[in-house]
Amino acid sequence: MHDSTPGVTSEASQATSPDRGADAEDVSLAVAGDRRAFERLYRRHVGRVLGLAWRLMGRDEAEEITQDVFVRAWEKLATFRGEAAFGTWLYRLAVNLILSRRAWLGARRSRFIADDMVLETVPARPAATDAGLDFESAMGKLPPGARTVFVLHDVEGYRHNEIAELLDVTTGTTKAQLHRARMMLRRHLEA
């Protein structure tokens, strides 16, 4: 059975996940112009990128930003040096593109609403039958900084020093943002 939730993989898909060799071969072919090789790379990695986009950008933006990530990957594929796994390179590209897009959208939206107090002013939802959906909804209401750190740390498994490097902040800032996110989520989910 296949779970269609972005970023969630079934045991069957994990068993067939690519090794570095398959990705390296397809990267070489794709750099030479083989679109089918790039399609194989896309199919192997789209779930993880979509899951990240969904958690950081929300459902409305996730599919579009995922497509943008793969367009950018196609354009920059020749710059992939192979020092890390292709999936690692792609994921870093995705994080950077998502953060840039979110900053751009944030600047546009800042004229309309200050997002620091949004979660505190929104009444809690009545008890949901599906806690997972309530959690996703609560995550979507976190301020951008707290949401980014929460997703990268608690969902994706990054360490504070890695997050600090990605976001160009101190590890103290990432720890504070993570604490803030957890407290806001707890208040929302307990209400």
C-alpha positions as CSV (number, residue, x, y, z in Angstrom):
1,M,0.0,0.0,0.0
2,H,1.3,3.5,-0.9
3,D,0.9,6.5,1.4
4,S,0.3,9.6,-0.6
5,T,1.3,12.0,2.2
6,P,4.2,14.1,1.0
7,G,7.5,13.2,2.6
8,V,6.1,9.9,4.0
9,T,7.6,6.8,2.5
10,S,6.2,3.3,2.8
11,E,8.4,0.3,3.6
12,A,8.2,-0.8,0.0
13,S,9.4,2.5,-1.3
14,Q,12.3,2.5,1.2
15,A,13.3,-0.9,0.0
16,T,13.7,0.4,-3.5
17,S,15.2,3.7,-2.7
18,P,18.2,4.6,-4.8
19,D,21.8,4.1,-3.8
20,R,24.4,6.8,-4.6
21,G,25.6,4.8,-7.6
22,A,22.2,5.0,-9.4
23,D,21.9,8.7,-8.7
24,A,25.5,9.3,-9.8
25,E,24.9,7.5,-13.1
26,D,21.7,9.3,-13.7
27,V,23.3,12.7,-12.9
28,S,26.0,12.0,-15.4
29,L,23.5,11.1,-18.1
30,A,21.2,14.0,-17.2
31,V,24.2,16.5,-17.4
32,A,24.8,15.1,-21.0
33,G,21.1,16.0,-21.8
34,D,19.3,12.7,-21.0
35,R,15.9,13.8,-19.9
36,R,14.8,10.3,-18.9
37,A,17.7,10.1,-16.5
38,F,16.6,13.4,-14.9
39,E,13.1,12.0,-14.7
40,R,14.4,9.0,-12.7
41,L,16.1,11.4,-10.3
42,Y,12.9,13.4,-10.0
43,R,10.8,10.3,-9.3
44,R,13.3,9.1,-6.6
45,H,13.5,12.4,-4.8
46,V,10.2,14.2,-5.3
47,G,8.5,12.8,-2.2
48,R,11.1,14.2,0.2
49,V,11.2,17.6,-1.5
50,L,7.4,17.8,-1.6
51,G,7.2,16.9,2.1
52,L,9.7,19.6,3.0
53,A,7.9,22.2,0.9
54,W,4.6,21.2,2.4
55,R,5.8,21.6,5.9
56,L,7.7,24.9,5.3
57,M,5.4,26.6,2.8
58,G,2.0,25.0,3.3
59,R,-0.2,22.9,1.1
60,D,-1.1,25.7,-1.3
61,E,2.5,26.5,-2.2
62,A,4.1,23.0,-1.9
63,E,3.6,21.6,-5.4
64,E,4.6,24.8,-7.2
65,I,7.8,25.2,-5.1
66,T,8.6,21.5,-5.6
67,Q,8.4,22.0,-9.4
68,D,10.6,25.1,-9.0
69,V,13.2,23.1,-7.1
70,F,13.5,20.5,-9.8
71,V,13.6,23.2,-12.6
72,R,16.4,24.8,-10.7
73,A,18.1,21.5,-10.2
74,W,18.0,20.8,-13.9
75,E,19.5,24.3,-14.6
76,K,22.3,23.8,-12.0
77,L,22.9,20.1,-12.5
78,A,26.3,20.7,-14.1
79,T,27.4,22.4,-10.9
80,F,26.9,19.2,-8.9
81,R,30.4,18.0,-8.0
82,G,29.5,14.7,-6.4
83,E,31.2,15.5,-3.1
84,A,28.0,14.6,-1.3
85,A,25.1,12.4,-2.3
86,F,22.8,13.9,-5.0
87,G,19.9,13.8,-2.6
88,T,21.9,15.9,-0.1
89,W,22.7,18.4,-2.8
90,L,19.1,18.5,-4.0
91,Y,17.8,18.9,-0.5
92,R,20.1,21.8,0.3
93,L,19.0,23.4,-3.0
94,A,15.4,22.9,-2.0
95,V,15.9,24.4,1.5
96,N,17.6,27.5,0.0
97,L,14.9,28.0,-2.6
98,I,12.1,27.5,-0.2
99,L,13.6,30.0,2.3
100,S,14.1,32.5,-0.5
101,R,10.6,32.1,-1.7
102,R,9.2,32.4,1.8
103,A,11.2,35.5,2.5
104,W,9.9,37.0,-0.8
105,L,6.3,36.1,0.1
106,G,6.8,37.3,3.7
107,A,7.8,40.7,2.4
108,R,4.7,40.9,0.3
109,R,2.4,39.6,3.1
110,S,3.9,41.8,5.8
111,R,1.9,44.8,4.5
112,F,-1.3,42.9,5.5
113,I,-0.6,41.1,8.8
114,A,2.1,40.9,11.4
115,D,2.7,37.1,11.8
116,D,4.3,37.1,15.2
117,M,1.0,37.1,17.0
118,V,-1.2,35.1,14.6
119,L,-1.2,31.9,16.5
120,E,-2.1,33.6,19.8
121,T,-5.0,35.5,18.2
122,V,-6.6,32.5,16.3
123,P,-9.0,30.5,18.4
124,A,-8.1,26.9,18.7
125,R,-9.9,24.4,16.6
126,P,-12.4,22.1,18.2
127,A,-11.0,18.7,19.0
128,A,-10.2,17.1,15.6
129,T,-10.7,13.4,14.8
130,D,-7.3,13.3,13.2
131,A,-4.5,14.7,15.4
132,G,-2.1,14.6,12.5
133,L,-4.2,17.1,10.5
134,D,-4.5,19.3,13.6
135,F,-0.8,19.2,14.0
136,E,-0.1,20.1,10.4
137,S,-2.6,22.9,10.7
138,A,-0.9,24.1,13.9
139,M,2.5,24.0,12.2
140,G,1.2,26.0,9.4
141,K,0.3,28.8,11.8
142,L,3.8,29.1,13.3
143,P,5.8,32.3,12.6
144,P,8.2,31.6,9.7
145,G,11.4,31.4,11.8
146,A,10.0,29.1,14.4
147,R,8.4,26.9,11.7
148,T,11.5,26.6,9.7
149,V,13.7,25.6,12.7
150,F,11.0,23.2,14.0
151,V,10.6,21.4,10.6
152,L,14.4,21.2,10.0
153,H,15.2,20.0,13.5
154,D,12.2,17.9,14.7
155,V,10.8,16.7,11.4
156,E,13.9,16.5,9.1
157,G,16.5,15.7,11.8
158,Y,19.0,18.5,11.2
159,R,21.2,19.5,14.2
160,H,21.3,23.0,15.5
161,N,24.7,23.8,14.1
162,E,23.5,22.7,10.6
163,I,20.3,24.8,10.8
164,A,22.3,27.8,12.0
165,E,24.6,27.5,9.0
166,L,21.7,27.1,6.6
167,L,19.8,30.1,8.0
168,D,22.9,32.2,8.7
169,V,22.0,32.6,12.4
170,T,23.6,31.5,15.7
171,T,22.8,28.1,17.3
172,G,21.3,30.1,20.2
173,T,18.8,31.6,17.8
174,T,17.8,28.2,16.4
175,K,17.4,26.8,20.0
176,A,15.3,29.7,21.0
177,Q,13.1,29.4,17.8
178,L,12.7,25.7,18.4
179,H,11.6,26.2,22.0
180,R,9.2,28.9,20.8
181,A,7.7,26.7,18.2
182,R,7.3,23.8,20.6
183,M,5.5,26.0,23.2
184,M,3.2,27.5,20.6
185,L,2.3,24.1,19.2
186,R,1.7,22.7,22.7
187,R,-0.7,25.6,23.5
188,H,-2.5,25.2,20.2
189,L,-2.9,21.5,20.5
190,E,-3.9,21.5,24.1
191,A,-6.6,24.1,23.6
